[in-house]
Amino acid sequence: MEPIKIIHSTFVPLAMENIDTDQIIPARFLKATTKEGFGKNLFRDWRYENGEESRPVKEFVLNQRVYQGKILVAGKNFGCGSSREHAAWAIHDYGFTVVVSSFFADIFKNNALNNGVLPVQVSESFLQELFKQHPDASLTVNLEDQSITIDNTGQKEVFQINNYKKTCLLNGYDDIDFLLSIKEDIEQYEQQQY
């Protein structure tokens, strides 16, 4: 995984609540065995009429060129529904590094953290401020100090993250990489036990 430290980017606002994993990546696209290629089907049934790529829904935010960036800002209760890890794969493969919401489903949150996507949970009032911003507004997400800032207004909020997952994201580690990074400590501990 790529390390995440500071993400400075414009963002894509998806002001909908209760976005479930079947909307993020419909079940009919779960047949692949690798993480690549899921991004093209992110929000497939909302992006295209009858799911056909030749018929994009012009009003849907991912089809509007004015919205770009590495940050997806979504309404409350993002990632609810089934536990499919493919939802995090699709978000990452599309190009998002950060998802911001006022509430995440626990399983989605963990899947995101395990797949190089930082879920940033903010207050409902801060989320509403994000949705009021102009399309070219940018955000700065600083994982080291656990903050998110609206750059043009300076409004800032701190978010929480598990210390272990923070370490992994800052270094680009998955669980195995983390264990390898502390291999000497593990070996030293084992020697002390015998």
N, C-alpha and C positions, 0 to 999 in steps of 0.2 A: 504494500500500500504506500501511497505517497504521504509524507508527513503533512500534518495540518498545524499551522502555527497562527498565522494571521491571514484571513481572507478579506480582501477589499474588492467589492464587486457591486455592480447593479444587481437588481433582484427581480424575480418573476412572482407577482402577487396572484395567488389563487384563493380568493376570499370565499371559500366554501368550508363548511363545518362537516365533521363526521365522514371524512374521505377514507373509505376502506381500502384494504389491500386489493380487492377485486377490481376496483376502479383504477388503482395505481398500475396494476399489471393484471389484465384479465386472465382467468384460469386457462383459457385455450392456448396461451403462450408459455405454459410452464413445462413444456416437453424437453427443452434444451438442458444439457448437462453441464454447460460452462456458463460463466457470468456474462460473457460478451453477447451483444446483440439485443439485449432487453430494452435498451433506451429507445429504440425506434417504436416500441409498443407501449411506452409510458403514457398513461391516460388515453389509451387507444380509442375507447368508445366515446370519449368526450372530444377527442381531437378530430375524428373523422366521422362523417355521416355513414351509418351502417358499418362502421369499422373499415371503410375502404379508403386507402391512402389517396386515391384520386379525387376524393371529395372532402377536403379539409373544412372544418367548421371555422369560419372566419372569426367569429366572436370569441373562440376559445383562446385563452391567454398564450399558450405555447405556439399558436399559429399567428401571433401578432409580432412582427419584427421589432416593434418598439420595446418589447420586453425581452431582455437578455440577462445573462449572468450565471454565476456559480451558486447563487442562493435562491432557494424556493421558499416563499413565505405563504403559509397555508392557514386556514381557519382551525378552530379548536377541534380536538380529538382526531388528530391526523394518524393514519395507519391502523385504525381499528379493523375489526373483522378477523379473517384467518391469519394464521401465523406465518404465512409464506415469506421466506427470506428473499424471494425473487423481487419483492417490492423494493427492498433496499438496493438490489442489483440494478433494477431498472432506473432508479433515481441516479445512482452513481454513473451508470453507463450513459445516461443522457447528458451528463456533465455537471450535475449539481454536487457540490461538496458539503453544503449546509442546508438543512431544512429548519425553518423557524415556525413555531406554532405556540399557542398558549397551553396545549396539552397534547401529549403523545401516548398512544397505546404502548404498554410496557414491552410487549414482544417486538413490535416494530422498532422501538427505541433501541433495544439491545441488538437487533439485526442490523440496524443502521450503524451503530458503533462498531460492530464486528466487521463491517464492510467498507470502512473509510468514509462514512457519511456522518457528519456531526449534527445531531438533533439539538437545537437550541430552544429551550422552553422559556417563554417570556410571559409577563403579565398580560391579561386581556387588554388593558388600556394601552400598553406599549404596542401590542399587535395591531390595534386599531389605528395608532399613529403611523405604523408602517403602511397600512392600506391607504392612508391619505396622501402618501408621497407621490411626487411627479415620476413618470416612467424612467427618467434618467437619474433619479436619486440613487445614491450608493450607500452601502452599509460596510462597516468594518467589524468583523467578528474576530476577536482576539482570544484564542483558546488558552494562552498562557495566563492571562488575568481574568479569563472567563467572563468577557464582556461583549456586548453588541452595541454599536453606536450608529445612529442615523447621522451620516457625515454632514449634511447641510444644516442640520439643526443642533447638533451636538448632544441630542438626547441619548442617554446611555442607560443600559440595564445590565445587571450581572446575572449570569445563569449558573446552574449547578451541573456538575458532572462527576461521576465516579472517578476517584483518583487513579485507579488502575487503568481505566479506559482512556483517561486524559493522557497518561504516560504513553499508552500505546499509540494514540492518534498523533501526539507530538513527535513521535519517533518513526511513525509509519510501520508499527509492529502489528502483526496479528498475534494470537496467543502463543504460537510456537516461536515466533521471532522474539517475543518478550522472554520466554524461558531461555532461549539461547543467549540473550543479552546478559542474563544473570547466571550463566553456566558456572563461572568460577566461584560465585557465592554458594551455589548449590553444592559444588564439589567440596568446598571448604567446610560447609555445614556437615556433609556426610563424613568427612575425615574426623571431625570433632566427636561424632557419635560412636566411633569405633576405637 
